[in-house]
Amino acid sequence: MIIEKYSSKKRTTKLVELQSDFVVVGGGLSGVCSAITAARSGLKVVLIQDRPVLGGNASSEVRLWSLGATSHMGNNNRWSREGGLINEILLDNLKKNKEGNPLIFDTILLEKVYEENNITLLLNTSVYEVAKNNSDSIKSVTGFCSQNSTTYIAKAPLFCDASGDGIVGFMAGASFRMGAENKEEFDEGFSPNVNDYGDLLGHSLYFYTKDLGKPVSYTAPSFAIKDAGSLPSIKNYQLNEHGCKLWWVEYGGRLDTIHESENIKFELWKVIYGIWDYVKNSGKYPESENLTLEWVGTIPGKRESRRFEGDFMLSQRDIVEQRDHYDAVSYGGWAMDLHPADGVYSKHSSCMQWHSKGVYTIPYRCFYSKDINNLFLAGRIISASHVAFGSTRVMLTCAHGGQVVGKAASLCISNNLLPRAIALKENIKRLQLELNLEGQSIPNIPIDKESNLTNAATLIASSELEISTIPFDGKWTSLTTSAAQLLPFNATQSYTFKIVVNAEEAAVLEVQLRIAEKVENYSPEIIIESKQIKVKKGEQEIVFKFTEKLKEDRYAFVTFLKNDNISLKNSTKRYTGVLSVFNGVNKAVSNTGKQTPPDAIGIDSFEFWTPQRRPKGENIAMDITPAITSFSVNNIGNGYVRPWIKTNAWVSDLEDKNPTLKLNWEVEKEISEIKIFFDADYDHSMETTLMGHPEEVVPFVVQEYVIKDASGTILVTVLDNYQAINTFSFPIPIKTKGLIIELAHPSIEVPASVFEIICR
């Protein structure tokens, strides 16, 4: 029992002071990835989140699916899903939550943080004060947890603001922007007309419905809007859609999206309950009779507020031109995606999305404040213009950048540096290497070969895939849209193809050999060669040859143009670095088959050639002469851990019953760590919630394998792998002149493959 008598003095809440190496404010995906990366690198981390769950917009409180460069598989960014820690999280979620339950995703994130002993997690704790050492350095942040009535003061030499609104940077005095720049500042043709379109993106709020199997009446609250049927965007509503497919229920871009956020939320409540009143009571949706509202969000998904200035500010031309940066550490690939400020009340379309032809890199200089020397930036507040922010703001891009910050913080602490010093050319290579060793896959920057003992070994494989036949054992694909088989061609080689077609009547099939203008891209805008082939009615074999030869090893598209009368035979076999694409439509990302922007806005026109989601998307069956030989064991050690220009993978022959890799060194080596990179199908969008996925394990991932030393002693046995990166550390280094890795094929349809083996 506690009895405390009256005191004339003011009482204070319980005070807890925390000292760490690194304080991360904000528990969305970027903050989580920053904190975990730093903790795994040995830093003591305090992670402060003002909500009861982690995940931010990806959490069960908001329920937005997480996306990034793969963009719902609706753009030309092949094999572009973000790597490293966020990919590990996505693969965990796939294994445990393929249906996309947002509540389960909460637990995935909480488990990841809970398992890190170096992280002190403070939930329900709002930071409201910053103390400074001097004008350009933060000393501590202070937050209050309403659930345990405790005030926390967190001190550290380094801080990361991943709070979304930039509360730490704001209170610390860092330079920031809010709203759209004019076209002239960064030569951005896509910069909006502020008076007409507005210069801030609004908030969105979602709802879920449930069929109760009997009639359900509905009476709207008095605050609900009365004329939802007149909303310009009501045409977007489909009765079977709920959750984040209602992204267009947006409002607030004309208001202060920080200080008026509660007002914006209440207006969205008015809209949602008004929409549901219209659905249930207007008579225009009779099929809604048995539906009830199951859930309405109470925390809106916020898109935009402050953006802070670093030593570099990303802009439209960096994205469109895919500019190189010496300090590239991350990448993006979502469209430059701007929304009208008036949201559901706007006369404009609910969004404008313009894609680049491929992924673009993000410089390290975007991830720290130019003013506050110990403050990192992560998430949607990084240093970017309003137009570029339209792409960098999406969650997987933010999470990928969060890993950058966590790793950079560890290098700062271990080398007694401040964030800006890591941007020096003599230091940035170390950061790039450390990130790539953890799967970051920075475009055009492979893992340094000197850091890998594998490159000193002789590699021998029991077999190597040569694709002379993609077997004719699958379904049929109708050429109601143009289709293409994307293949890794060898330089100076001409190929002959045999396919099987079925024609409803005599027709002419046009086939083309296409490539992208940039060897790194997958937008097939250049037609190398074209042939027209007469096809008779019925099923038949067609043989054709492309005589033109490519100047370098690269991907090319064997393209079959649209013809409603013709179907192509498919294959059930799937191979690492090989897939089919289609010049179809994907409304989820404003893909109508071709991007045709207005003149003078500085955006490219091009066609979209995109894959289909499994179980669709079979390869087009064909015989190929000579065989495609891009799957050599010599790809291991080149430093790339996904397809990029080439397959970069060793792939075994599917007929090889015991796929085996051997690494032989001339002299004995000491090995303290073995890291293997498998194929987690980086082309597949792995939305975290709502959509769901057809499998728990990516079908390309090797699930079972054994690692032995040169004498045959078993070092590692794995029976249930589903991750892209497997790391094995040996506290006492092993001494051996070789390694033997025996693998099992993922399935009878997919051969075993490995991108990279790192031995250190």
Steps between C-alpha positions, in 0.01 A plus 500: 500500500620848413377807691657832412394822671440832339803684367510867420772427244433382147538128458687363203458176315744216534821584317722245325825604335640277225852516360568327169706524184209584273146630552241438230176698523220343298399134480380477142681271258788744453554543874471126563755421229735771622482378861541129421788560259685710755431249779625208292815701435565521874347836595283553806179645358192669644201480265218740588156456345198714584248226413421168674625298202787521255468548126351845455286500187567125462359422845153369587409854607521629141520179289682620191689241300875555474635563154808636331684463171297198383185717506233224499697340213361773279819665375813400310725465805591134480646322804487823697341411835696657783765276655666458835309527825167610353510203264566274799189646666292455185606136468417441867159650438449282193588188699278581797235724350456441127135602530607854594337539842616841631478382862745221428734743327503701825638193675759441228647844564472478878674163498785636290562784746438283809768253392768772493652526847669826406167680448303671775150546360274774629145472363225757560773757563475842336812713469423859591835658583853514362806611697810612315870489577546811288339665200564209262497193724225311683563385858176317581133459422222486757182301461198410712323165510136546594454129573751483785510871587874509449722766353806375310813696423703320233860610453741393227774632274281429192129541423271395218176679423266245344189655650324588176433862594862559597435598861865464604642688204239772540567559870876479443479784248588306184414649161181358354243557227128443481320519167597504135794681344446702185602344170810711466683412822588145393387512137199281581233504232273285717489756781129575554308821452450570869192719466313239300647168615639584842846426635443240772370145487221426746416226751299185426276294725380148421211276593422128484162337438361159598219285363278386790284275285182691586367852437672775696358850524711810546431841648774753441626720782391863484847617402516285184493690171157486335598511134766233456347406167617831358864451594711510180696193613200287602537337159808328642295305752451128438285312749746213536790731579605602847813581697779678318334457163307804628817711485303762306294584811738787557479851639707776654756623248375859531545494877795479737553123489680510834308731730160444338537123471217432747268728301594313183427167668156616609418617148600156372267341755223720362582381150523130586176483693339706226624262232365204696166676543491548123588135439244363743213741454513651150359188334788494252680214673232235570770235534615677819190385690686248717814710549600684815791721588752282681780752554569868437844645557562733790852601397522642147779406266699818458686557175679831526609769739858620558799405284843579639802629315815291477820569311321380185136535401364235264286639219300398193795482262692269731209258470414534131860502379603233753803707587805339656615617843840417647331447836204290382381289794138424424258506209142575411264406222148601595347753265521869569154489650326827588141544616269802478492685830120498514491121497147356476363846432735569208395531138834340407576132473587352840869478409754572229768234463796527266760225496865502407625230263686326781613532859694804620755529780476714813819666629615463860503881523117491509501311832640756745427860591725763346469708820487265799822303493385190692153462346414235243181516292293194406161437343295751310685800647828440314654773286292506181292746302122471511496328160775251590332445836201376300713190434730472803212521752376142458573265787738243355716776354494664843589172672789442259632843594452419868754221464743756356464718808541212745817378330641853464440560871701189585790620285483841667520350848777251419712766326410803716344682205196717444246425221641749250845340517362172365420684175870552431615283212751315715220399741199448275644186342512336842133580557406372153689176562346442842151563361550272201628221723160516665313488170446869420571439129601856420463528120827475310700451821586132556644353819872570501678186379800563723281449807398149394718189531275333243679696230826328587343155461446276201128436462366175363132423443339163445303655212413831339166583347496548124157589368457326168136427578244668719274192504163504324304375804301803615177680423421725205533878494276690263663793327216731588790712626854493369732266688875449526748256643778685681825310453869560585661508156868441435691758297576444131258211484198456272220274620240277338170437678228240466164566664159333492198710410131436464314719252123530482539592134778579256690804618833683501710492817750782543805419711763753605835502675508796737739648754500795737695813413694471826649160567386521866134561407211279392298740286522336154485814289756400237387253230810317374325275253144422393346210309151422376408133496199351327305267727237253384194400698554254786793389718845509339871556551655827386874548447666838461851642530629840603815567302594822679753457781529698821826677575511396866356245738164638606129435527289502184130454431374236258177683428168377357268780397131499576282275287161393636497189282824349632598327826850396610588180685648559847728307733467399865876538548638811663862612514695760693540813288246396234139615473217598267358852475192651342409834349184505709318734736549537876252753633652487849794710379347703218637259241289498184764316299689814406612812680421810297568813707414853392765693313757702693466332840829315462363145515577220252245324283534121487308174505442289809600134474414341831480149649192321626464387859543137583347253445465680165799627310632174363797522267430474128602151387767492231800319360807725480803441277771541612412457865492794742816459708483776758489291817865413554656429837737785415216742576561424867753749625405786267344689791140522375222328694213534253459528122653828379593524131571125520361218711796514744399156626625146486202281411521123496348275238158378608603146408791516744378285789761629746592862419838568659742791521865459596738777603866397495792710628864423430588566863301464819274792588357619831129570468297667772188567293320347204219694337288358216266708283205311353232602251204652686339615173566871529255556217199410712320781685457383856222723632482455876126518544162453332601342169647170614738272309475151350781338699681513834845456346624660181521213247858586397650483850718199583344359816729205575879479483812383682840671531808284554868575531761351267522182706123444480424608858153651517513863611138598440176320422194701394160341442248785497656814355275769353730801525710661228812530717631226728791595726705259711755631747769286660627635834809285447594542132502180298815407312451328166620484141150477365125503546238267357141622476240238416158641411153373423293647218218720635252286302466280193425816300781724628875422505729591790683830464746717693591864437794543732708327765694725736780346706680721749 
